[in-house]
Amino acid sequence: MGEQESRKLSALLGNALRAWTEQLAGPELAHGLEQAKARANEYGFDPFGFSSEYARAALAPFIWMYKHYFHVEATGLENVPQGRVLLVANHSGQLPFDAAMIAIAMLLEARPARPVRAMVERWVPTLPYVSVWMARLGQVVGTPENARKLLANEEAILVMPEGVRGLNKLWRDRYRLAEFGNGFMHLALETGSPIVPVSVVGAEEQAPALANLGSLAKLLGMPALPVTPTLLPLPLPSRYYLHFCEPLYFDERDGEEESAVSARVQAVKCAIQASLGRSLKRRKRVYF
């Protein structure tokens, strides 16, 4: 296949995916992505590599999963304030579909719709192809400098303080939150940003980890190598229940000691854990 034919095929595929996205999502998605165009350069990319046009094509499979595979039920979206905000959520499931479902909820069901910029692990840029694909969809390496710039632009950023500790937790530890770092709280205090705790029920069941081959993972340069019932981290069709809690506001003048910061982090963690408990009691189905 020549270069010209390859470009034509790529254009046809992109148009088909954009049409699928619009069919699944309706006009609200386009409205939410329009916000990103104001910060795009002449080539359609923002300073972090996000492209709203690329997202319109690439999000179709995730929107389908949101509606027809995970059957996501999202509540509390009215609690997310406009302007800069940190969404702080629990993390699990081997692959970050939980982050993707939170982002889709904000695009499809928040009013007004708005894009979410997820903070990803520093090792993600080392992955060939995946790193570019994630950047085009708006994901950003989670450094304090990057987060400050996004919040200064009044954006919503998603932080999952458990990191790979939560993502790769074993089945026996499901819905027990791993340790939270203090970085997101320092960021919230420095920028005066509200925090919205978000609980995710369902991701724990999408790829239950029965064991973790840590030594082999280290040899392969991976953060973890889970053993799941399917032998792969591909997700099972578990039902997702997302809840966006009421925003928490913290005043930096209340104390700058690290112990005070840790206490505030614990308050956020407790809010997520309590919301998880309520959602687990309410859910009636785990799969399908």
C-alpha positions in Angstrom: 0.0 0.0 0.0 1.4 3.4 -1.0 1.6 6.5 1.1 -1.4 8.1 -0.6 -3.6 5.0 -0.2 -2.5 4.8 3.4 -3.6 8.4 4.1 -7.0 7.8 2.4 -7.6 4.7 4.5 -6.6 6.6 7.7 -8.9 9.4 6.8 -11.8 7.0 6.1 -11.2 5.2 9.4 -11.0 8.5 11.3 -14.3 9.8 9.8 -16.0 6.5 10.6 -14.8 6.6 14.2 -15.9 10.3 14.6 -19.3 9.4 13.2 -19.6 6.5 15.7 -18.6 8.8 18.6 -21.2 11.4 17.6 -23.9 8.6 17.3 -23.1 7.3 20.7 -22.5 10.5 22.6 -24.7 13.2 21.0 -23.8 16.9 21.0 -22.7 17.2 24.6 -19.4 15.5 23.9 -18.5 18.0 21.1 -19.4 20.9 23.4 -17.1 19.5 26.1 -14.2 19.1 23.7 -14.7 22.5 22.2 -13.2 24.0 25.4 -9.8 22.5 24.5 -9.7 24.2 21.1 -9.1 27.6 22.6 -5.7 26.4 23.9 -4.7 24.5 20.7 -2.0 25.7 18.3 -2.3 25.9 14.6 -2.0 22.2 14.3 -4.8 21.5 16.7 -2.7 20.4 19.8 -2.5 22.0 23.2 0.9 22.4 25.0 0.6 18.8 26.3 -0.3 17.2 23.0 -4.1 17.0 23.5 -6.1 17.1 20.3 -9.9 17.4 20.5 -10.3 16.2 16.9 -8.2 13.1 17.7 -10.3 12.5 20.8 -13.6 12.7 18.9 -12.4 9.7 16.9 -10.5 7.7 19.6 -13.2 8.0 22.3 -15.8 5.9 20.5 -14.7 2.5 21.9 -14.6 3.9 25.4 -18.0 5.5 25.1 -19.4 2.1 23.9 -17.8 0.4 26.9 -19.2 3.1 29.2 -22.7 2.5 27.9 -22.8 -1.2 26.8 -20.0 -3.1 28.5 -19.5 -1.7 32.0 -23.0 -0.2 32.1 -21.7 2.7 34.1 -24.0 4.4 36.6 -22.6 7.8 37.6 -24.1 9.9 40.4 -23.2 13.2 42.1 -21.8 14.9 39.0 -23.6 18.1 40.1 -21.1 18.3 42.9 -18.2 19.0 40.6 -17.7 22.8 40.7 -16.8 24.8 37.6 -13.2 26.0 37.2 -10.1 24.3 38.5 -10.7 21.2 40.5 -9.0 18.0 41.5 -11.0 14.8 41.2 -9.4 12.3 43.6 -10.4 8.7 43.1 -9.6 5.1 44.1 -7.7 3.0 41.6 -7.8 -0.7 40.6 -8.3 -3.2 37.8 -4.8 -3.7 36.3 -5.6 -1.4 33.3 -6.8 2.1 33.9 -10.4 1.7 32.6 -11.5 3.3 35.9 -9.9 6.6 34.9 -11.3 6.4 31.4 -14.8 5.8 32.7 -14.5 8.9 35.1 -13.4 11.0 32.1 -16.3 9.7 29.9 -18.8 10.5 32.7 -17.6 14.1 32.8 -18.0 14.4 29.0 -21.3 12.7 28.7 -23.2 13.4 31.9 -21.7 16.5 33.5 -23.5 19.8 32.8 -21.8 21.5 31.2 -19.6 18.7 29.7 -15.9 19.1 30.3 -12.7 17.2 29.5 -10.7 15.7 32.4 -6.9 15.6 32.4 -5.7 12.4 34.1 -2.3 12.5 35.8 -0.4 9.3 34.7 2.6 7.6 36.0 6.1 8.7 35.0 6.9 5.4 33.3 4.0 5.8 30.8 6.1 8.0 28.4 8.5 5.0 28.0 5.8 2.9 26.3 6.0 3.1 22.5 2.8 4.3 20.8 0.8 4.2 24.0 2.5 7.4 25.3 1.5 9.4 22.2 -2.0 8.0 22.1 -2.6 8.9 25.8 -1.2 12.4 25.2 -3.5 12.9 22.3 -6.4 12.0 24.6 -5.4 14.6 27.2 -3.5 12.5 29.7 -0.5 14.2 31.3 2.5 12.9 33.2 1.7 13.6 36.8 4.4 16.1 37.8 3.6 19.0 40.1 4.6 21.5 37.4 2.2 20.0 34.8 -0.6 19.9 37.3 0.0 23.6 38.3 -0.2 24.6 34.6 -3.5 22.8 34.1 -5.1 24.2 37.2 -3.9 27.7 36.3 -6.0 27.1 33.1 -9.0 26.3 35.2 -9.1 22.6 34.1 -10.3 19.5 35.9 -7.5 17.1 36.7 -7.9 13.5 37.8 -5.5 12.1 40.5 -5.4 8.6 41.8 -3.1 8.7 44.8 -2.9 5.0 45.2 -1.0 4.8 41.8 0.2 1.3 40.8 -0.3 0.2 44.4 -4.0 0.4 43.9 -4.0 -0.6 40.2 -2.3 -3.9 40.9 -3.8 -4.8 44.3 -4.7 -8.4 44.9 -8.3 -9.7 45.1 -8.0 -10.2 48.8 -7.4 -6.4 49.2 -10.3 -5.3 47.1 -12.0 -2.0 48.1 -9.4 -1.5 50.8 -7.6 1.7 49.9 -3.8 1.6 49.6 -1.6 4.4 51.0 -2.3 7.9 49.6 0.6 10.2 48.9 0.4 13.8 50.1 1.3 15.4 46.7 -2.2 16.1 45.6 -3.0 17.9 48.8 0.0 20.2 48.6 -1.1 21.0 45.1 -4.7 21.8 46.2 -3.4 24.0 49.0 -1.0 25.8 46.8 -3.5 26.5 44.0 -6.6 27.0 46.2 -8.3 24.2 44.3 -11.3 22.2 45.6 -11.1 18.5 45.8 -14.0 16.2 44.8 -13.5 12.6 46.1 -14.7 10.0 43.6 -15.5 6.4 44.5 -15.3 3.7 41.8 -17.0 0.4 42.4 -16.7 -2.3 39.7 -13.0 -1.9 38.6 -11.9 -4.4 41.3 -14.0 -7.1 39.6 -12.9 -6.4 36.0 -9.6 -8.2 36.3 -9.2 -9.8 39.7 -5.5 -10.3 40.5 -5.0 -13.7 42.2 -1.2 -13.2 42.5 1.5 -10.8 41.4 4.7 -12.1 39.8 6.8 -9.3 41.2 10.3 -10.7 40.4 9.4 -11.4 36.8 7.8 -8.0 36.5 11.0 -6.3 37.8 13.0 -8.3 35.2 10.7 -7.1 32.4 10.8 -3.5 33.7 7.1 -3.5 34.6 5.5 -2.2 37.8 3.6 -5.5 38.3 2.7 -8.7 36.5 -0.7 -9.8 37.8 -2.2 -13.3 37.4 -5.9 -13.0 36.6 -8.6 -15.6 35.9 -8.3 -15.0 32.2 -4.5 -15.0 32.5 -4.6 -11.5 30.9 -5.5 -8.1 32.4 -8.3 -7.7 29.8 -11.5 -6.5 31.6 -14.5 -8.6 32.4 -17.9 -6.9 32.0 -18.3 -5.8 35.6 -20.8 -3.0 36.3 -19.4 0.3 37.3 -20.8 2.6 39.9 -19.2 6.0 40.1 -20.0 8.6 42.8 -18.7 12.2 42.8 -18.9 13.3 46.4 -19.4 16.9 47.6 -16.3 19.1 47.2 -13.9 19.6 50.0 -12.2 22.9 50.5 -9.0 23.2 52.5 -7.4 26.4 53.7 -3.6 26.6 53.6 -3.7 29.0 56.6 -4.9 26.2 58.8 -1.4 24.8 59.1 1.5 24.0 56.8 3.1 21.2 58.8 3.3 17.9 57.0 1.3 16.3 59.8 -1.5 18.7 59.1 -1.3 18.0 55.4 -1.4 14.2 56.1 -4.5 14.7 58.2 -6.3 16.4 55.3 -5.2 13.6 53.0 -6.7 11.2 55.5 -10.0 13.1 55.3 -10.2 12.7 51.6 -9.3 9.0 51.9 -12.0 8.5 54.4 -14.6 10.3 52.2 -13.8 7.9 49.3 -13.8 4.8 51.6 -17.2 5.8 53.0 -18.6 6.4 49.5 -17.3 3.0 48.5 -19.1 1.4 51.4 -22.4 3.0 50.4 -22.1 2.1 46.8 -21.2 -1.6 47.6 -24.3 -1.8 49.8 -26.5 -0.4 47.0 -25.3 -2.4 44.0 -27.4 -5.3 43.0 -25.3 -6.8 40.2 -21.6 -7.3 39.8 -21.5 -8.4 36.1 -23.6 -7.8 33.0 
